[in-house]
Amino acid sequence: MGNWLANDGLSFFVILVWLGINAFLFVHFYMQFLVERWFYSRAILGQALPWARAPAACLNFNCMLILLPVCRNLLSFLRGSIQRCSRSAARQLDRNLTFHKLVAYMIALHTAIHILAHLFNFERFMDAQLDKNDTLQYVLSQIGNGDNRSYLNPIRTKDTNPTYVMFTTIAGLTGVFMTLALILMITSSTEVIRRSYFEVFWFTHHLFVIFFIGLVLHGIGRIVRGQTPTSFQENNPAECEKYYREWGKNGTFCPVPNFAGNPPMTWKWVVGPMFLYLCERVVRFVRSQQKVVVMHPSRTLELQMRMKGFKMEVGQYVFMQCPSISQLEWHPFTLTSAPEEDHFSVHIRIVGDWTEALYKMPLFFFLMAIDGPFGTASEDVFRYEVVMLVGAGIGVTPFASILKSVWYKYVQQNANVFTRKIYFYWLCPETEAFEWFADLLQSLEGQMVEKGLTDFLSCNIYLTRWKESEAAHFTVHHEAENDPITGLKQKTLYGKPNWTTEFNNIAAKHNGAKVGVFLCGPLGLAKTLGKQCRTHSVSGVKFIFNKENF
């Protein structure tokens, strides 16, 4: 339990608080629409009324939250401020996209409940208008007909239908547009779409603008109406409901009730986050103009950019846009340069249409929009005495920045760094992935040997699609001083790491230490390492898991 609390306890607490607020709002507003003031509304709608209003309150709360996890500049500022007080609290900000998805799922759930309840409501409004039996529902539906008085039933005549009302009222029309926008955003956010058709995900996600406009306007029509406080005092349902046929006639003490809708409240929930997000987009635009030099010795493209008031930390990332390719597409890339360098750089693997187009750009100066940098879990790497860096394929990029910074701190500046040991694991399917990074590792390894720091960095490079039998022709080279593939003194390994063995060995060597485990790689590997961290965090050593999220 202690291991779980160290890695996931605070996240679990945040989720519990969020779920608790949702539950409270749902129950509170459900009960609020069971009071006597809404008796006549429920006489027509029944329990569908509170079932429509309770999720609406939860929607307001979650729509207030949904934009905050994607305000990257705000999160970077908060991360830098919070980590001075609590590293664990700062790590929660690295799970911003996970929380964003959870909030989106909650919005989808409450939207479905809200829509279903209102479908019942409109059917019952229509049935009440068509009722010929002089029932309470029919009498309530006739209030306000022809004299512009306050009404209860938004369907004003029997010569219509719920579909017509849906597309001719503000609430109905905005509800349709919001629902379509939400469906498109959620369906295009699946893992398959994001990885295979990123442009579809990017463009449809900007339908959030339509969603929020509709959200603010949705309640203006005040289509759900209840008895006014003054009318409630004059026509108390407990006393007057059974005399509904005599309402307003001479000699009766029960006047015709008056009804009004609640004033729209959604804007009060979302105006703050909308303003913050607007500021976020303004900051991105102001910072987004840079010129870059393109260098591409292989199918991994390197962009080096001059620093103009640009300050970064190890492991941070930027969003990049090339107007010559697309005016709207922005893509995240990890910085591979070190804070000590006079420029910043990214390495881009050519895997899709956008990166292929960028790869074919001429070798001139051209306009590139840059937004960032933004903080990630890797910023905390030098706060741990022992560090495990695990990169899969191009996922090694944040660790290029870290290892370069190590080189500057130890080799050039002789700086006193808290970190005493780094275990570096790089998992690659084929040898081509080593081309651009091997030079850095060779340089770092050589400098560490010269400085007598050979024990500081342990490199473990795995060719995951190769087996020992397939690499038999390299056996003779293994007697050589350097590895024939990477050029390092540390030999390349084949297959996948035995993580249980690796964690056991590190735990045995560093009793009493707090080990920071940093991953940039696929979800499956994240689950494996997270489980290993919890399993191997015993009384003598604690493994703290951190994962890059974009």
N, C-alpha and C positions, 0 to 999 in steps of 0.2 A: 504494500500500500504506500509505503514511503517513497519507493521508486516511481510509482505512478503519479503521486502528488507532485514530485519534483519536476516531472516532464509535462504532465497534462492536467494537474490539479486546478490551476488558475483558469485554464481554458474551460474546463468542466464547470467551474463556478460561474464564469461569465455566461455560459450557455444556460445554466440553471436560472440565473437572474433574468435573462432574456425570456425564457419560457415562462417563468413566474409572472413577469409583467404582462405577457400575452394572455395568460390564464386569468389574471386579475381583471384586465380590461374586458375580456369576453364576459366573465361572470357579472362584473359590475354593470355593464351596459345592457346585458340581458335582463338583469333584475330591474334596471331603470325603466324599461319599457313594459314592466308588469304592474306599474302603479296605476292608480285610478284615473289619472289624467289621460292615459292612453286606453281607457276602457272601450270607448266607442270605436277607436281605430282597430282594437283587437276584435270587436264585435264583427267587423268585416273580414279582417285578415287572420284572426286566430294567432297561433304561436309562430306563424311565419314572420310576424312583425319583429319580435325580439331576435329571431334567428337571422334576420337581415341586418339589424342594427348592430348587434354585438360584433360580428366580423368586420363591419365597417370601421368600428373604433380600432380594432387590431390592425386593419389596413392603414389607418392614419399613422399609427405608431411605427409600423414596419417600413412604410414609405418614407418616414422621417429618417430611418436608419440606412436605407439601401444605398444612398449616395455617399455616405461618409467613408466606407471602406475603400472607395475608389478615388478619394481625394488624396493623391499620392504625395503632394507637397505638404499637406497638413500632417499626414502620417509620418513623413520624414522628420518634420519639426517636432512632433510629439515623441517620436522614438529617441531623438537626440536629447530631449529634455527628461524623459522618464527614466532612461537607462542610467542616469546619474544616481537615481534613488533606488531603482529596482530593475535588475536585469531580467528577472522573470516576467515582470509586467511589460517590459519593452518587447519581449519575445512574442507576446500575444498579438502585437501589431503586425508581425510577420505572417499571421494567419488571417489577414484581412480578406483575402479572396474566398477563403472557406466560409467565413462569417457572411460575406456578401451573398454567397450561394444559399446558405441556410435561410437568410432573410428573404431571398427571392422565392424559395420553396414555400415559406410561410405566407408570403403575399399570394402565391398561386392557390394555396389551400383556402385562405379566407375569401379570395375572389370567387372561387367555386361555390363556397357556402353562400356567399352574398347573392350571387347570380341565381342559384337554385331557389333560395328563399323568395327572391323578387319575382321569379317566374310564377310561383304559387300566389304571390300577392296580386299580380296583375290579373291572373285568372279569377281570383276572388273578387277583385274590383269589378271585373266584367260581369260576373255572375250576380253581384249585388245590384248592378244597374239594370239587369234584365229580369230580376225577380218581380213577379206580378202578384205576390201573395201578401202585399202590404206588411212585410216583415220589417224588423228594426234595421236590417242591412239595407233594404230598399229605401226606407225613409231617410237614413243617413246619406245615401247616395244622391237623393234629390235636393239636399240642402245646398243653397247657393245657385241652383239652376235658374238662369234667366234674369237674375237681379244683381249679379257680380258680388254677391255676399261671399263670405268665407266658405269654403267647401272642404269636404273630407275626401271624397272620391275623385281622383284626378281624371278618370274616364267620365266625361261630362254628358255623354249621350249614349243611348243604346245602339245608335247607328254607326258604331265604330268597332274596333277590335284592339287587343293588346299590341299586336304588331305595328299597327298604325301609330299608336301612342308611343311605342318604343322609338320610332324614327322621327317623331315630330316634337319631342320634348327634349330639353337640355339634358336631363338625367339619362334618358334612354339613348340619345345619340352619342353622348360622351361615353356612356357605358359600353356601347358597341365598339367604338374606336379604341378605348382602353383595353378591352378584352382581346381584340385582334392584335394590338401591339404587344400585349403580354404573351400571347400564344407564340407569336413569331420570335420574340426575344428568348423565350425559354427553349423552344424547340431548336433554335439555331445555336444554343449554348452547349449542346451536348459535346462530349469529347471528340466524337467522330467528325462533326461539323467543324469544330474549332481547329482541329489538326489538318483536315483535308481541304476545307473551304474557308480559310480564315476570313476572306473578304466578306463572305456571307454573314459570318458571325459579327464582324466589325460594323457593317452597314445596318443590319437589323437591330443591333444593340442600341443604335442611336435613335430608335423609335421611342426610347425613354422620354424624349422631348414631348412627343405626342401624348404619351401616357401621363406625364405630369401636368400638362396643360388640361387634359381631360379631368384629371384628379381634382384640380383646383376649381374647375367649372361645374363639376358633377352635382354639387349640392345646391347650386344657385336656384334651381327650380323649386326647391323645397317640396318635393313630391310626396314625401311621407309627412303626414300632418297629424297633430294632436290637439286636444282641447286647450284653449287659452286659459291662463290662470283665472282671469276675471269670469269667463264663462263657466269654469269649473265650480266657482263659488255660487253662481246662479243656477246652474244645472248640474247638481251632483249626481253622477250615474247611480249611486247607491239608492237614491230616493226617486229619481226621475226616469230611470231606464224603462220601468214598466208602464209609464204613461206616455211613451213616445208618440202615440197617435194623437195626443192632445197638446203636444208642444206648441207654444206660441198662440194658442186660442184664448179667447176671453174666459176668465174664470179659472185658468190654470196657473199654478205657481212655478211651472217649469218652462222657461223660454226656450226657443230654438238654440242649441249650442253653437258656439263659434269655434272655428278651427284655424290653426296656423302651423306652418312648418318651422322647424328649428333653423336658426341662421346658419349658413355654411361655416364650418369650423376647420375643414381640412387645411386651408391655407395657413392657419396658425401653427400646424404641426410641421409643414414642409418648407415654409418660407426661409427658415434659418439654413437648413442643409442646401436648399437651392441656391441661396446667396453664396454659401461657402464653395459650392461646386462651380458657380459662375466665376468667382475669384480664382479658383483653381485653373479654369480654362484660360482666363486672362493671363495669369502667370506663365502658363505653358506657351501661349502665343508670344509673349514678350521675350521669353528666353529661347525661342525656337529657331533663330536664324544663325546658322554657322556654315562656314565653307570647309571642305575637307579634301584631303589628299587620299586617293585610292591606291592601295597596294595589294595585289592578288597573285602571289606566287603559286597558288594551288587552288583547289576547289573550296578552300576556306578563305574567305575574303577578309582582309584586314583594313579597317578604316582608322587613320590617325588624324586627330583633330587638335587644333591649337586651343589652348585654354585662354578664355577671355572672361576673367572673373569667375572661373569655374573651379569650385572646390569639391573634392570627392573624398570618400573613405573607401577602404578595401571592400570589394565584393558588391559595390553598389551597381545599379543599372540605369539605363536611360531609355527613353522612347525615341525612335527615329522615324523621320518621314523624308522621302525624296520626292519633291514636287514634280520632277520630270517623269516619275513613274505614276504617282497617284497623289492627288491633292488631299485625299482624306485618310489614307491608310497610315497608321502608326504601328510600329512593331517594337517590342522590348528586346534589348540586348545588354548583356552584362559587360561592364567595363573590365578590360583586361590589363589596363595600365595601373601603375602604383601611384598613390598620392604624392610621392616624392618626385615624380617625373614632370617635365614641363609641358606635357601634352596628355591627352587622354585617347584611348583607343578601344575598339571593339573588334572581335573576330566573329564572322558570320559564315555559317555553313550553308552552302547553296543547296536548298531542298525544296523550294517552291517557286511560283511564278514571280513573286516580288523580289526574292533574293536572286533569281536568275536574271531578271531585268537589271538589277543593281550590278551584278557581276559583269554585264555586258556594257555598262556605262563607259564612256571614253576616259582615258587617264588624264583628265584635266581637272582644274578647279571647277566645282559645280556646287549648287546650292543644296544644303542638307539641313533640315529642321531637327533640332535636338531639344528634347524635354527631359529635364532631370538635373542632377542625379537623384535617385530615390534610394532610401535605406532598405537593407535586407538583414537577414539573420547573420550573414558573414561579417558584418561590422563588429560583432562581439568576439571575433576569433582571438584577439590578443588579450582578452580578459580571462582566458583559461590557461592554466599551467601546462596542461597536456591537450593536444588537439588532434582529432581525426578528420581529415578532409577526404570526402568520397565524391568523385565525379564520374559520370557516365557519358562517354562520347564527348560531344561539344559541351556537355554540362561541366567540363573542367574549367570553363572560362572564368568564373568568379575566383577560382583558386590560383589562376595566373596572376591576378592582381595581388592576392595574398602573398604568394611566393616571391613576386618581385619586391613587394614591400619588405619581406623578410631579408631579401638580399641587401636592400638599401640600409635597413636598420642595423643588421649585424656586420655586413662586410664593409660598407662605405662609411657609416656614421658611428659604428661601435656603440649603438644605443643600448640602454638597459631595457630589455623586453621581458615582460612577465612570463611569457610563454617559454617553456624549457624544452619541449619536445613536440614535433609534428609528425604524424603518421599520414602519409599521402597515398590514397588509393585511386587509381585511374582505370576504369573498366571500358575497354574499347572492343568493338567487334572485329575490326580489321586494322592492318598496319598503317593505312593511309591517314588515319586520324592522328597519328603521332607526328606528322610532318612539321606542323607549325609550332608545336609545344616542346618538342624534344630539345631544340636549341636552348630554350630557357632552362630546362632541367639540367642539361649538361653544364651550362655556365654556372648555375647555382651549385651544383654538386662539386665542380672544380674549385670554386671559391671557398666552399665550406671545408674542403680538404686543406687548402692553403692556410685557412684560419684555424685549423685544428678543431673544427666543429662538426666532424663527421657523424657524431651521435645525435645531432640536433634534428636532422631531417631523414626520415625513412621513406623511400619511394617504393611503392608496390604497384606495378603496372601489369594489368591482366589483358590478354587477348582472349575474349570470352568465346569466340567462335572457333578457336583453335584448341586442339587437344595435344597432349604430349606426344602421342603417336604421330600426329600430323606434322609436328615440328621436329621430327627426328633428324632431318637434314641440317638442323641448326646445332646438333649436339656437339659437333667438333668445335664450333665457335664458342661454346660455353666454357671451353678451357681458356679462351682468350680473356684479356683483362676487362674489356668492355663488352656490353651486350651488342650483338650484331644488328638488332632492330632499332633500339633507342640510342645506342652509344653510351649508355650509363654503365657505371660499375655494378649497379644493382640489376640482376638478370630479370628479363621479362618472364612472367608466369603465364600459364595457359589454363583456360577454363574459367570458372568463377571462384571467388574467395569462399573459404569456409568461415563464415562470419562468427560462428560460435568459438572457433579456435582463435581467431583474431582478437575477439573481445576478452577471452580468457587470458591470453598472453599479455594484453595491455593492462588488464586489471591486476595481474600478478606483478608486473613491473612497476606499477604506480599506485601502490597501496596508500590510501588516504587522500588521493588527488580527486579533483573534479575535472572530468574529461568532457570537453566540448566536441560533439559529433556534428559535423556540417555536411549536408548532402545537397548536391544539385543533380537531380536525376529523376527517373520515372517513379510513379506512385507505388508500384510493386516493391521496388527497392526501399522506398521510404517506409513502407509497412514493416519490412524485414528489419531494417535498422532500428526503427522505433521499438519494436518488440525486443530486440537484443539489448537496447539501452535499459529497458525496464527490467529485463531478466538479470542482467549483470551488474546492476547498481546494488551492491551489497554494503555492509556497514563500513567497509574500508575504502570504497571508491564509488563515485557517482558518475554516470554517463548522462549528459544533458543533450537531447536531440534537437537539432535545428535544421529546417529545410527551406531552401529557396522557393519563393512563390512569385509568379508574375501574373 
